[in-house]
Amino acid sequence: MSRAQTAKISGEVKASTRIKRLKRDATAEIVCQDNLKFMRGLQDESMGLIVTSPPYNIGKSYETRRSHEKYIEDQASCIAEAVRLLAPKGSICWQVGNHVHNGEVFPLDILLYPLFKNHGLQLRNRIVWTIGHGLHCQKRFSGRHETILWFTKSEDYTFNLDPVRIPSKYPNKRYFKGPNKGKLSGNPLGKNPSDVWNIPNVKSNHVEKTEHPCQFPVGLVERLVLALTNERESVLDPYLGVGSSAVAALKHGRNVYGCDLEQHYIEITWERIHQLRAGTLRTRPMNKPVYDPSAK
């Protein structure tokens, strides 16, 4: 056997060993598997939060383009399993954009909304995620937002506002008259972040960028994890991609479950989890202001 062949085999063995080592974490179950098969193996009402961003049926490298009818049918099956797994006080957050065909826009949040309502879920917010950069359109205005549909099972649900407050515009503003004259008029911890979130999407110069073409920013999911779950509760992502939701949940002491059909993405997810545990993973801070090149 030549030296080159020996080196190649040695490298493959080391890579295999590294991957096996990374696929172990006491609070994470991450697998390469069809999401329905994976979800059907989980216990009823075991998830405090189910957060995901399914494919948009636009022919990306990780999906097969299907008819509208088939796409909705597949989503309905996944959503039905998500409802079964959702804890009584839990939340489902379905982050979607638009399906575009021959220049016509089909907003997926509108198409998918009835699937959740068919299960009796209640919409708490339609969160608008604004992004500063993307495809430049020539025959319509360039799309710069996507949406997160946040549903709960009942009126009794987990919502922790304080961990996700953002700085107030006027933090030292005080009442100028009445019984509270002179006291702070706003919450000293900051204000409600509202239902419009300006968080940069993950492009080539983003510190979190991996090989995935449509990657979740960790900060987007962190806000949902902190607000909608408590420590040691479980978070599921049935379209895991490269694991941004897993990273966001593990950062804050939650248990994580996730799956994806792409083995390479699962390996990247485990690599990121390993880096998180080692303290070397780079993520953009959740509430870091968006860079303004015109600011002095």
C-alpha positions in Angstrom: 0.0 0.0 0.0 1.4 3.4 -1.0 2.0 6.2 1.5 -0.8 8.2 -0.1 -3.3 5.3 0.2 -2.3 4.9 3.9 -2.7 8.6 4.6 -6.2 8.6 2.9 -7.4 5.6 5.0 -5.9 7.2 8.2 -7.8 10.5 7.4 -11.1 8.6 6.8 -10.7 6.8 10.1 -10.0 10.0 12.0 -13.0 11.7 10.4 -15.3 8.8 11.2 -14.0 8.8 14.8 -14.5 12.6 15.1 -18.1 12.3 13.8 -18.9 9.5 16.2 -17.5 11.5 19.0 -19.6 14.5 18.1 -22.8 12.6 17.9 -23.1 12.3 21.7 -24.6 14.9 23.9 -26.7 14.4 27.0 -29.3 16.9 26.0 -29.4 16.5 22.2 -30.9 13.8 20.0 -30.0 14.8 16.4 -30.4 12.3 13.6 -30.4 11.9 9.8 -34.0 10.7 9.3 -37.3 11.5 7.7 -39.1 13.9 10.0 -42.4 11.9 10.2 -40.5 8.7 11.1 -38.5 10.6 13.7 -41.4 12.5 15.2 -43.6 9.3 15.5 -41.0 7.9 17.8 -41.4 10.7 20.3 -43.8 10.9 23.2 -47.1 12.8 23.1 -47.0 16.3 24.5 -43.3 16.1 25.2 -42.2 19.3 23.5 -42.3 22.8 25.0 -41.4 24.4 21.7 -41.5 23.2 18.1 -39.7 25.7 15.9 -38.7 25.2 12.4 -38.4 26.6 8.9 -39.6 24.1 6.3 -38.5 24.2 2.6 -40.4 26.8 0.6 -40.9 24.4 -2.4 -38.8 26.6 -4.7 -36.3 24.0 -5.8 -33.3 24.6 -3.5 -30.6 22.0 -3.4 -32.0 20.3 -0.3 -35.6 19.9 -1.6 -37.6 18.5 -4.6 -40.0 20.9 -6.2 -43.6 19.6 -6.0 -47.1 20.7 -6.8 -48.9 23.1 -4.4 -51.2 20.3 -3.5 -48.4 17.8 -2.6 -46.5 20.4 -0.7 -49.5 21.3 1.4 -50.3 17.6 2.0 -46.7 17.0 3.2 -46.9 20.0 5.5 -50.2 18.9 6.9 -48.7 15.5 7.9 -45.8 17.2 9.7 -48.0 19.8 11.4 -50.3 17.0 12.7 -47.4 15.2 14.3 -46.1 18.6 15.7 -49.5 19.1 17.4 -49.4 15.7 18.9 -46.0 16.3 20.4 -46.8 19.8 21.7 -47.0 20.2 25.5 -50.2 21.8 26.8 -48.5 25.1 27.6 -46.1 24.8 24.6 -45.8 26.7 21.3 -45.3 26.0 17.6 -43.3 28.5 15.6 -43.4 27.9 11.8 -41.1 30.3 10.0 -41.8 30.7 6.2 -41.4 33.0 3.3 -42.9 33.0 -0.2 -43.2 30.4 -2.9 -42.6 32.1 -6.2 -43.6 30.6 -9.5 -43.4 32.4 -12.9 -43.2 35.7 -11.1 -46.4 35.1 -9.0 -46.0 35.2 -5.2 -47.7 32.6 -3.0 -47.3 33.6 0.7 -46.8 30.3 2.6 -48.0 31.6 5.9 -51.4 32.3 4.4 -51.5 28.8 2.7 -50.4 27.0 5.9 -52.5 28.9 8.4 -55.6 26.8 7.9 -53.6 23.6 8.6 -52.9 24.8 12.2 -56.5 26.1 12.7 -57.8 22.7 11.7 -56.2 21.4 14.9 -57.8 24.2 17.1 -54.5 26.0 17.6 -54.6 29.7 18.4 -52.4 32.3 16.6 -50.6 34.5 19.1 -48.4 36.5 16.7 -47.6 36.7 13.1 -44.0 37.9 13.6 -42.5 39.8 10.6 -38.8 39.1 10.3 -37.2 41.9 8.2 -33.9 41.3 6.4 -31.7 43.9 4.8 -30.3 42.0 1.9 -31.5 39.4 -0.7 -32.4 38.9 -4.3 -32.9 42.1 -6.3 -36.1 41.8 -8.3 -36.7 43.5 -11.7 -40.5 43.2 -12.1 -41.7 43.6 -8.5 -40.4 45.1 -5.3 -37.6 43.1 -3.8 -38.7 40.8 -1.0 -37.2 41.8 2.4 -39.3 40.0 5.0 -40.5 36.6 6.1 -42.9 35.5 8.8 -43.1 33.4 11.9 -46.5 32.0 12.8 -46.6 31.5 16.6 -49.4 29.1 17.7 -50.4 27.7 21.1 -52.8 25.0 22.2 -54.8 27.0 24.6 -54.9 30.3 26.5 -52.6 29.0 29.2 -49.1 29.0 27.6 -45.6 29.9 28.5 -44.5 33.4 27.8 -41.4 35.0 29.4 -41.1 38.6 28.3 -38.3 39.8 30.5 -35.5 37.6 29.0 -36.1 39.0 25.5 -36.7 42.7 26.2 -34.7 45.1 24.1 -33.3 48.5 25.1 -35.9 51.3 25.3 -35.6 54.2 22.9 -35.8 56.6 25.9 -34.6 54.6 28.9 -34.5 57.5 31.3 -38.0 58.9 30.4 -40.0 59.7 33.5 -43.6 60.7 34.4 -43.9 64.5 34.5 -47.1 64.6 36.5 -49.5 62.6 38.5 -48.8 60.2 41.4 -45.8 58.7 39.6 -44.2 62.0 38.8 -40.4 61.7 38.6 -40.5 57.9 38.4 -39.4 55.9 35.3 -42.2 55.5 32.9 -40.8 52.5 31.2 -39.7 49.1 32.3 -36.0 49.3 33.5 -35.3 46.0 31.8 -36.2 47.4 28.4 -39.2 47.2 26.1 -41.2 44.5 24.4 -39.4 43.7 21.1 -42.8 43.9 19.2 -43.8 41.6 16.3 -41.4 43.1 13.8 -37.8 41.8 14.2 -34.9 43.3 12.3 -32.3 40.5 12.4 -29.7 40.0 9.6 -30.1 36.9 7.6 -27.1 34.6 7.3 -25.1 35.6 4.2 -21.5 35.0 3.1 -20.0 37.5 5.6 -22.1 36.4 8.6 -20.1 34.9 11.5 -22.5 31.9 11.6 -22.3 31.0 7.8 -22.0 27.3 6.9 -22.6 25.5 3.6 -26.4 25.7 4.0 -28.0 28.1 1.4 -30.9 29.2 3.7 -29.6 29.1 7.2 -31.4 30.3 10.3 -29.7 33.0 12.4 -29.2 31.7 15.9 -30.4 35.0 17.4 -33.8 34.6 15.8 -34.4 31.3 17.5 -32.9 32.4 20.8 -35.6 34.9 21.3 -38.3 32.3 20.7 -36.5 29.8 23.0 -36.2 32.2 25.9 -39.7 33.7 25.6 -41.6 30.5 25.0 -39.8 27.8 27.1 -38.3 27.3 30.5 -35.0 25.7 31.4 -34.8 21.9 30.8 -37.8 21.9 28.6 -37.5 20.2 25.2 -37.3 21.9 21.8 -37.9 20.2 18.5 -36.9 21.1 14.9 -38.2 18.7 12.3 -36.4 20.5 9.5 -33.1 20.9 11.3 -30.8 22.0 8.5 -27.4 22.8 10.1 -28.8 23.1 13.6 -29.2 26.8 14.4 -32.3 26.0 16.4 -30.3 23.3 18.3 -27.5 25.7 19.1 -30.0 28.4 20.3 -31.8 25.9 22.6 -28.6 24.3 24.0 -27.1 27.7 24.7 -29.9 28.3 27.2 -30.2 24.9 28.9 -33.0 23.3 26.9 -33.1 19.7 25.6 -33.0 19.4 21.8 -34.5 17.0 19.3 -34.0 17.4 15.5 -33.7 15.6 12.2 -32.8 16.3 8.6 -32.6 14.2 5.4 -29.1 15.5 4.6 -26.4 13.6 6.4 -23.9 16.4 5.7 -26.1 18.9 7.4 -26.4 16.6 10.4 -22.6 16.4 10.6 -22.3 20.2 10.5 -24.9 20.4 13.3 -22.9 18.1 15.5 -19.7 20.1 14.7 -21.5 23.3 15.8 -22.7 21.6 19.0 -19.2 20.4 19.8 -17.9 24.0 19.2 -20.7 25.4 21.5 -19.7 23.0 24.3 -16.0 23.9 23.8 -16.8 27.6 23.9 -15.4 28.3 20.4 -18.7 28.6 18.3 -19.2 32.1 16.9 -22.7 33.4 16.9 -24.2 36.9 16.4 -25.5 38.3 19.7 -29.3 38.1 19.9 -30.0 41.8 20.4 -26.9 43.3 18.6 -28.1 46.4 16.5 -28.0 46.0 12.8 -24.9 47.7 11.3 -25.7 51.2 9.8 -23.0 52.3 7.4 -24.3 55.8 7.4 -24.0 56.3 11.1 -21.1 58.4 12.4 
